[in-house]
């Protein structure tokens, strides 16, 4: 995939690179990663340290004596500050404190006395992978870059797992290649001075949720102000999504308070019941300096649009391809208006709200309080009493829950109350997934269940962290697509400091059946117009999804002609082609096709590589 990947237009927002130790054998390997247009940041010896692509605005580096530090991405640190930090560096582990202090979203790389440290973000928006290439440990921000160097093909078993819906933690964080190891977002990669050995070292732990809303809301406000400021402090023109929801409105209001000129972009929904435009106009009434662009709802691409023409080369399948056209279609017009970055409110749903699963613990520690709130949730979500009690009584540890899910991959989906108060939505396979693929997925689930611990002992915090990291993986790919389309995107809610500020507030005050996003409402009071704070719903866009299935059924049929997944024996192509002719079939509800389409589109992207992709001969059936 290298040739097309490297020749595709790149600009700000698409920094990607590999990292090498200061050794001659590593330098020899680094030369094989150089391509026309790639850049190199050297060690003091002159040997390659970072090799890849980045824009000048995306990197700050400093070297003092034997210590070097590089920050790649969005971070308001300057070279002078970085030089001061490099002068203090006594161990590469010391830079973890910097990552926990600075705002923005960035990779942090340090080198000292031959050792390397490479880390991304706790959100998972910026990831790290590593592999042994010609005997040398190489770190990279992209898994496919390492797979290319190794000549690896995607692992069929791992690909079968990606057909699950949803893919549970930790399986969605594994790379698709056997020889490529993913570093967990909360870990940093440490490569020894000999360049041969590597280990993962934890640098981030979620805060304990002990702050009251009154104490915590100002911290959320400050973190979000700094996150938006990190993107707008240089002035110029920036654009913002403005759906009228509390998330996008907050970002737009904060951007308007910056030195930048703001262009707000609103796509009304096709559904007559969609009120986004009304709320967006309500916000703009209070923002006289904001230029407001309203698009024609009928011009908005539908879900499933242009699946056959997607040629973004991604390092994993993503359900983000379903909405790719909808996300990107207005970005060129925003760039023509002078925007240098496009801000979104994505992630607000994941950090400013939280899972009801916290009430599984609260029912044991604060039973009277929990009972009162659970009555409210039952009325709000129509949870039956019996199902609620059974969900609260389920005390299975995460590994047991994961193992049980592996034995019920073809079972009907459980009731909503079960997933809301439990460890999450258990994975399912659909009828078009072959028995062999099902056995592969079940085997991987069983192995993971024996060794995996949850992201947190509290299933509510586990659910929140899993949701944030799942969301970030989609946005990670959208960010690459947007940069290629000519305008970088940024999602301030997914900055680590914003996430930490939100998670630090007591769950009993973060989620309530009687208040909509109380944390963000409290944090933004006095900044966001009071009228906008009163909105208590959001558009669902279900009508657009249903219409997209109907309108693009010919493309869906064509997608399964010569299906790569079918060639691998992972899906029944004939069943998928029949299903595409019946877009109103009940089996297509609830995003049932998303994971399968994501995997198929991804494999088609691999087939556009320099070396044509083809399934191994052993896959013929």
C-alpha atoms as one frame of an Amber mdcrd trajectory, in Angstrom:
protein
   0.000   0.000   0.000   3.031   2.249   0.296   3.068   3.933  -3.094  -0.534
   5.158  -3.070  -0.383   5.889   0.622   2.632   8.150   0.266   1.605   9.799
  -2.994  -1.833  10.782  -1.697  -2.092  14.454  -0.811  -1.214  15.132   2.805
  -1.209  18.314   4.810  -1.732  19.526   8.363  -3.672  17.008  10.424  -2.104
  13.917   8.873   1.198  13.582  10.685   2.455   9.987  10.708   5.940   8.703
  11.354   8.204   5.893  12.494  10.769   6.126  15.295  14.244   4.558  15.412
  16.998   4.110  17.981  20.386   5.752  17.468  22.159   2.691  16.084  23.657
   1.829  12.713  21.447  -1.239  12.248  18.373   0.887  13.006  19.582   3.513
  10.519  19.789   0.849   7.838  16.190  -0.134   8.539  15.111   3.519   8.592
  16.364   4.015   5.055  13.819   1.464   3.846  11.020   3.632   5.293  12.059
   6.745   3.375   9.848   7.617   0.404   9.607  10.642  -1.868   8.134  13.404
   0.253   8.968  11.907   3.639  10.901  13.941   6.169  13.591  12.947   8.656
  14.373  14.317  12.103  17.863  13.074  13.079  19.511  11.993  16.291  22.554
  14.085  17.361  24.650  11.496  15.527  22.888  12.290  12.271  21.171   8.907
  12.164  17.402   8.963  11.577  15.222   9.410  14.658  11.807  10.170  13.131
  10.959   9.344   9.526   7.557  10.215   8.090   5.276  13.056   7.060   4.311
  16.071   9.087   3.605  19.741   8.549   5.833  22.400  10.109   2.899  23.559
  12.251   2.530  20.059  13.722   5.950  19.488  15.259   8.051  21.087  17.966
  11.380  19.498  18.880  14.307  20.314  21.121  17.679  18.816  21.903  19.832
  19.567  24.945  22.933  17.446  25.387  21.992  13.767  25.183  18.258  14.448
  25.552  15.812  14.997  22.702  12.046  15.581  22.854   9.568  15.941  20.010
   5.883  16.820  20.196   3.879  15.994  17.074   0.269  17.095  16.765  -1.652
  19.877  18.476   0.058  21.225  21.596   0.572  24.878  22.647   4.134  24.217
  23.850   6.919  26.192  22.144  10.526  25.275  21.402  11.898  27.281  24.330
   9.684  25.440  26.827  10.547  22.108  25.243  14.237  22.918  25.495  13.841
  23.651  29.212  12.153  20.299  29.690  14.837  18.481  27.703  17.509  20.056
  29.933  15.768  18.586  32.993  15.374  15.103  31.514  17.127  12.411  33.541
  15.055   9.444  32.401  12.751   8.994  29.399   9.985   8.111  31.854   9.980
  11.717  33.077   8.160  12.934  29.968   4.988  11.176  31.102   4.430  14.067
  33.504   4.541  16.488  30.570   1.899  14.534  28.687  -0.344  14.697  31.746
   0.073  18.471  31.969  -0.109  19.873  28.449  -3.380  20.502  26.621  -4.109
  19.437  23.054  -3.750  16.106  21.285  -0.286  14.903  20.334   2.329  12.183
  20.168   5.289  12.620  22.519   8.677  11.109  21.665  11.808  11.266  23.812
  15.336   9.912  23.417  17.981   9.785  26.137  21.137   7.695  26.500  20.063
   5.503  23.590  16.610   4.708  25.001  13.375   5.742  23.313   9.948   6.540
  24.682   6.951   6.931  22.356   3.402   7.584  23.491   0.088   8.775  22.122
  -3.060   9.931  23.886  -5.159   8.276  26.593  -8.218   8.763  24.386  -6.764
   6.485  21.709  -7.002   9.256  19.122  -3.227   9.043  18.644  -1.911   5.499
  18.781   1.462   3.755  18.843   2.444   0.393  17.309   5.728  -1.470  17.133
   7.316  -4.387  15.319  10.677  -6.059  14.893  11.980  -5.208  11.414  15.235
  -6.911  10.429  15.974  -7.526  14.089  15.335  -3.906  15.130  12.414  -2.594
  17.202  10.589   0.087  15.205   7.761   2.246  16.575   5.128   3.809  14.365
   1.918   5.793  14.556   0.389   3.547  11.882   0.106  -0.227  11.947   0.044
  -0.592   8.157   3.413   1.137   7.787   5.004  -1.605   9.864   3.021  -4.326
   8.103   4.341  -3.067   4.748   7.904  -3.276   6.020   7.320  -6.831   7.218
   5.500  -7.905   4.073   2.630  -9.100   6.297  -0.929  -9.796   5.175  -3.897
  -9.200   7.475  -4.487 -12.064   9.871  -7.730 -13.884   8.989  -8.583 -14.672
  12.588  -8.233 -11.043  13.658 -10.259  -9.982  10.634 -13.020 -12.425  11.611
 -13.153 -10.737  15.025 -13.801  -7.396  13.317 -17.034  -8.859  11.908 -18.471
  -8.909  15.422 -20.950  -6.180  16.308 -19.799  -4.572  18.450 -16.174  -5.614
  18.803 -15.570  -5.714  22.585 -12.552  -4.484  24.491  -9.710  -5.382  24.138
 -10.175  -6.945  20.711 -10.887  -3.698  18.853  -7.465  -2.417  19.926  -5.424
  -5.236  18.378  -3.671  -4.636  15.076  -4.782  -6.657  12.057  -1.290  -8.097
  11.504   0.389 -10.800  13.559   3.791  -9.133  13.499   2.536  -5.712  14.572
   1.855  -5.023  18.258  -0.496  -2.271  19.409   0.366  -0.214  22.474  -2.631
   0.419  24.743  -3.556   4.127  24.913  -2.729   4.294  28.614   0.762   2.876
  27.974   3.982   4.286  26.551   6.419   2.245  24.481   9.966   2.029  25.860
  12.664   0.732  23.504  15.973  -0.260  25.082  19.276   1.228  24.007  20.211
  -2.007  22.238  17.242  -1.456  19.903  16.186  -5.076  20.338  13.842  -5.155
  23.307  10.712  -3.157  24.055   8.212  -2.922  26.873   4.993  -1.093  27.643
   4.888   1.269  30.613   1.670   2.713  32.011   1.598   6.512  31.962  -2.116
   7.314  32.412  -4.749   6.281  34.928  -8.285   7.676  34.945  -9.066   9.971
  37.858 -11.227   8.690  40.657 -14.712  10.178  40.222 -14.943  11.968  43.556
 -15.482  15.654  42.703 -18.879  17.249  43.097 -20.486  18.899  40.098 -19.992
  22.297  41.719 -16.270  21.639  42.183 -15.716  19.820  38.908 -17.616  21.989
  36.415 -15.074  24.858  36.485 -12.296  22.367  35.715 -14.280  21.028  32.739
 -14.803  24.577  31.541 -11.110  25.414  31.859 -10.024  22.234  30.078 -12.430
  22.811  27.187 -11.392  26.467  26.896  -7.751  25.371  26.662  -8.582  22.591
  24.185 -10.371  24.973  21.811  -7.714  27.625  22.429  -4.959  25.226  21.376
  -6.548  25.200  17.897  -7.610  28.848  17.630  -4.847  30.816  19.389  -3.049
  31.590  16.097  -6.092  33.422  14.765  -6.956  33.292  11.081 -10.159  31.553
  10.043 -11.480  28.389  11.659 -14.718  26.571  10.921 -17.020  24.730  13.277
 -19.820  22.218  12.995 -22.905  23.802  14.524 -25.729  21.314  14.888 -27.375
  23.349  17.612 -26.582  20.639  20.140 -24.850  21.540  23.380 -21.545  19.966
  22.314 -21.065  21.772  19.003 -22.549  25.008  20.342 -20.051  25.024  23.224
 -17.114  24.565  20.846 -18.428  27.264  18.505 -18.952  29.756  21.350 -15.435
  29.160  22.692 -13.917  29.493  19.222 -15.757  32.808  18.803 -14.058  34.098
  21.972 -10.630  33.419  20.427  -8.555  35.577  18.026  -9.888  33.502  15.111
 -12.771  34.370  12.796 -15.366  31.586  12.945 -17.398  30.119  10.100 -20.181
  27.882  11.474 -21.560  25.093   9.313 -25.016  23.562   9.765 -26.483  20.585
   7.899 -30.219  20.359   8.629 -31.637  16.842   8.723 -34.127  15.544   6.189
 -36.503  14.474   8.937 -39.203  17.158   9.446 -38.923  16.508  13.185 -35.219
  17.438  13.156 -34.775  20.695  15.099 -31.019  21.180  14.612 -31.406  24.219
  12.356 -33.710  25.962  14.825 -31.221  25.530  17.655 -28.246  26.485  15.479
 -29.953  29.741  14.526 -30.788  30.352  18.170 -27.074  30.108  18.971 -26.014
  32.365  16.104 -28.385  35.084  17.334 -25.983  35.523  20.224 -22.822  35.268
  18.078 -22.930  38.277  15.732 -19.331  37.847  14.579 -19.858  34.250  13.460
 -20.439  33.635   9.759 -23.199  31.031   9.497 -23.427  28.712   6.483 -26.587
  26.604   6.191 -26.557  23.796   3.669 -29.515  22.355   1.788 -30.651  19.242
   3.662 -31.321  17.413   0.374 -27.703  17.970  -0.710 -26.331  16.107   2.296
 -24.959  12.684   1.342 -26.789   9.793   2.909 -25.331   6.991   4.976 -23.684
   4.361   2.711 -22.835   6.995   0.074 -19.839   6.393  -2.257 -18.707   3.145
  -0.602 -17.377   1.816  -3.899 -15.095   4.792  -4.507 -13.453   5.080  -1.084
  -9.695   4.881  -1.544  -8.439   6.112   1.819  -5.728   3.742   2.974  -6.416
   3.021   6.618  -4.608   0.774   9.061  -7.802  -0.913  10.254 -11.444  -1.295
   9.240 -13.689   1.486  10.520 -17.435   1.926  10.535 -16.611   5.571   9.844
 -16.694   4.737   6.122 -20.497   4.636   6.356 -20.632   8.377   7.072 -17.447
   9.388   5.271 -19.216  11.443   2.597 -21.450  13.154   5.146 -18.481  14.113
   7.299 -16.250  15.394   4.501 -18.603  16.876   1.906 -18.566  20.451   3.228
 -14.890  20.647   4.134 -13.658  21.897   0.721 -16.167  24.755   0.898 -14.944
  25.610   4.395 -11.354  25.596   3.134 -12.353  27.943   0.304 -13.649  30.344
   2.956 -10.173  30.376   4.448 -10.589  27.858   7.282  -7.352  26.264   8.455
  -8.972  23.767  10.848 -12.512  22.453  11.296 -13.693  21.985  14.886 -16.363
  19.476  15.835 -18.353  18.667  18.959 -17.703  14.953  18.491 -16.898  13.238
  21.759 -19.176  15.400  23.858 -21.694  12.572  24.101 -18.950  10.318  25.423
 -17.337  12.583  28.018 -20.059  14.996  29.125 -22.518  12.163  29.719 -21.813
   8.756  31.203 -23.035   5.195  31.400 -25.948   4.163  33.616 -23.798   1.137
  34.486 -22.432   3.118  37.437 -25.723   2.385  39.141 -24.744  -1.281  39.369
 -22.247  -0.218  42.039 -24.346   2.614  43.445 -27.179   0.149  44.072 -24.818
  -1.566  46.520 -23.152   1.491  48.077 -26.071   3.975  48.055 -29.166   1.777
  47.678 -31.848   4.359  48.503 -30.354   6.993  46.201 -29.866   4.422  43.428
 -33.420   3.113  43.768 -34.804   6.617  43.285 -32.680   7.255  40.204 -33.357
   3.813  38.742 -37.091   4.487  38.902 -36.423   7.534  36.760 -34.317   5.567
  34.285 -36.982   2.878  34.071 -39.561   5.483  33.139 -37.213   7.224  30.704
 -35.967   4.123  28.884 -38.961   1.842  29.527 -36.914  -0.714  31.430 -39.065
  -3.514  32.891 -38.749  -4.060  36.631 -37.795  -7.726  36.305 -35.090  -7.013
  33.757 -33.707  -4.177  35.868 -33.451  -6.390  38.959 -31.788  -9.203  36.998
 -29.250  -6.776  35.516 -28.431  -5.378  38.963 -28.042  -8.897  40.373 -25.579
  -9.922  37.633 -22.184  -9.784  39.369 -20.107 -11.611  36.748 -16.532 -10.305
  36.400 -15.559  -8.979  32.997 -13.670 -12.083  31.903 -16.632 -14.314  32.683
 -18.976 -11.925  30.851 -16.675 -11.971  27.820 -16.463 -15.776  27.842 -20.240
 -16.096  28.105 -20.646 -13.671  25.208 -18.342 -15.840  23.119 -20.732 -18.747
  23.548 -23.776 -16.734  22.422 -22.578 -14.994  19.268 -25.663 -16.033  17.282
 -28.171 -15.410  20.070 -30.786 -12.620  19.923 -29.651  -9.300  21.305 -30.295
  -8.834  25.013 -32.680  -6.238  26.404 -31.461  -2.657  26.599 -31.512  -2.637
  30.398 -29.130  -5.609  30.431 -26.536  -3.797  28.347 -27.051  -0.426  30.048
 -26.416  -1.768  33.561 -23.893  -4.421  32.551 -20.433  -4.482  31.020 -21.828
  -3.290  27.704 -23.413  -4.651  24.547 -22.303  -8.289  24.103 -20.947  -8.993
  20.605 -23.042 -10.748  17.991 -22.449 -12.319  14.585 -24.978 -12.154  11.780
 -26.363 -14.841   9.496 -24.075 -13.963   6.589 -20.916 -14.613   8.650 -19.692
 -18.132   7.895 -19.445 -20.864  10.552 -15.664 -20.930  10.160 -15.422 -17.171
  10.802 -17.675 -17.658  13.802 -15.376 -20.349  15.197 -12.378 -18.051  14.742
 -14.078 -15.180  16.554 -15.237 -17.469  19.340 -11.729 -18.841  19.815 -10.241
 -15.340  20.091 -12.953 -14.283  22.543 -12.312 -17.339  24.684  -8.565 -16.649
  24.784  -9.112 -12.983  25.639 -11.587 -13.839  28.381  -8.950 -15.896  30.187
  -6.473 -13.017  30.492  -8.312  -9.717  30.115  -9.097  -7.360  32.976 -11.642
  -4.578  32.471 -10.529  -1.000  31.906 -11.723  -0.306  35.458 -13.218  -2.386
  38.234 -16.325  -0.182  38.170 -18.322  -1.290  35.148 -19.586   2.262  34.674
 -16.089   3.697  34.279 -15.134   0.705  32.152 -18.084   1.442  29.858 -17.170
   5.128  29.659 -13.524   4.438  28.802 -14.474   1.816  26.215 -16.943   4.225
  24.591 -14.355   7.027  24.466 -11.706   4.774  22.960 -14.107   3.254  20.422
 -15.200   6.725  19.348 -11.611   7.970  19.117 -10.653   5.160  16.737 -13.349
   6.275  14.306 -12.351   9.933  14.602  -8.697   8.968  14.124  -9.562   7.694
  10.651 -11.908  10.588   9.860  -9.087  12.970  10.762  -6.853  11.329   8.176
  -9.635  11.468   5.578 -10.296  15.143   6.351  -6.618  16.092   6.044  -6.503
  14.364   2.692  -9.632  16.298   1.656  -7.768  19.519   2.377  -8.969  20.672
   5.804  -7.834  19.165   9.125 -10.504  18.307  11.675 -10.187  18.588  15.444
 -12.420  17.295  18.240 -11.529  19.154  21.467 -13.802  16.996  23.642 -11.437
  14.079  23.007  -8.397  15.862  24.446  -7.072  14.000  27.468  -7.402  16.985
  29.814 -11.092  17.386  28.931 -11.717  13.677  29.434  -9.985  13.734  32.821
 -11.949  16.758  34.014 -15.238  15.092  33.112 -14.373  11.664  34.539 -13.324
  13.226  37.846 -16.928  14.219  38.640 -19.114  11.834  40.592 -21.188   9.639
  38.273 -24.282  10.297  40.364 -24.019  13.913  39.190 -22.872  13.193  35.630
 -25.829  11.056  34.586 -29.391  11.571  35.734 -32.799  10.687  34.320 -33.893
  14.264  35.005 -31.054  16.331  33.540 -29.440  16.356  30.091 -25.626  16.555
  30.177 -25.547  18.310  33.557 -21.736  18.536  33.545 -21.506  20.453  30.276
 -24.533  22.579  31.136 -22.921  23.633  34.415 -19.504  24.136  32.827 -20.789
  26.323  29.993 -23.283  28.410  31.964 -22.419  32.064  31.462 -20.663  31.359
  28.137 -23.228  29.480  26.056 -26.489  31.434  25.671 -28.992  30.380  28.319
 -31.572  29.610  25.646 -29.212  27.046  24.081 -28.571  25.370  27.426 -32.244
  24.459  27.569 -32.043  21.992  24.676 -32.527  18.469  26.035 -32.447  16.292
  22.908 -30.504  15.669  19.729 -31.277  14.582  16.174 -31.052  10.842  15.564
 -30.639  10.870  11.738 -32.343   7.458  11.567 -34.373   8.625   8.575 -31.183
   9.429   6.659 -29.763   5.991   7.465 -32.894   4.176   6.298 -33.082   6.229
   3.099 -29.385   5.606   2.485 -29.962   1.852   2.550 -32.707   2.140  -0.031
 -30.977   4.613  -2.329 -27.596   2.876  -2.333 -28.711  -0.725  -2.546 -27.159
  -1.056  -6.028 -23.780  -0.050  -4.592 -24.252  -2.460  -1.720 -24.995  -5.244
  -4.189 -21.878  -4.346  -6.188 -19.812  -4.268  -3.005 -20.397  -7.981  -2.544
 -19.512  -8.862  -6.151 -16.041 -10.315  -5.940 -16.092  -9.771  -2.186 -12.687
 -10.042  -0.543 -14.331 -11.296   2.624 -16.079 -13.995   0.603 -12.777 -14.994
  -1.008 -11.354 -15.446   2.473 -14.311 -17.617   3.428 -15.469 -15.219   6.128
 -18.881 -14.268   4.711 -21.583 -15.744   2.512 -21.490 -13.344  -0.423 -24.707
 -14.670  -1.972 -26.588 -14.004   1.269 -25.261 -10.448   1.363 -26.223  -9.821
  -2.256 -29.758 -11.051  -1.561 -29.967  -8.883   1.516 -28.839  -5.805  -0.412
 -31.903  -6.222  -2.624 -34.152  -5.995   0.442 -33.025  -2.789   2.193 -36.116
  -2.748   4.397 -35.473  -6.214   5.785 -35.646  -6.357   9.601 -32.167  -7.882
   9.663 -30.673  -4.577   8.523 -31.805  -2.610  11.541 -29.483  -1.338  14.255
 -26.401  -0.926  12.048 -26.208  -4.683  11.475 -24.179  -4.291   8.263 -21.681
  -1.763   9.559 -18.881  -4.040  10.729 -19.074  -6.211   7.610 -19.057  -3.242
   5.234 -16.161  -1.703   7.174 -14.047  -4.840   6.739 -14.918  -5.189   3.044
 -14.133  -1.555   2.208 -10.868  -1.827   4.100  -9.790  -4.923   2.182 -10.658
  -3.194  -1.086  -8.370  -0.352  -0.010  -5.543  -2.831   0.434  -6.139  -4.114
  -3.097  -5.277  -0.636  -4.418  -1.773  -0.888  -2.987   1.449  -1.030  -4.960
   1.479  -4.816  -4.589  -2.060  -5.966  -5.438  -3.718  -7.578  -2.455  -4.997
 -11.096  -2.882  -6.186 -13.669  -0.382  -3.698 -16.436   0.380  -4.117 -19.669
  -1.537  -5.089 -21.478   1.648  -8.240 -19.368   1.807  -9.677 -20.925  -1.354
 -12.738 -23.006  -0.651
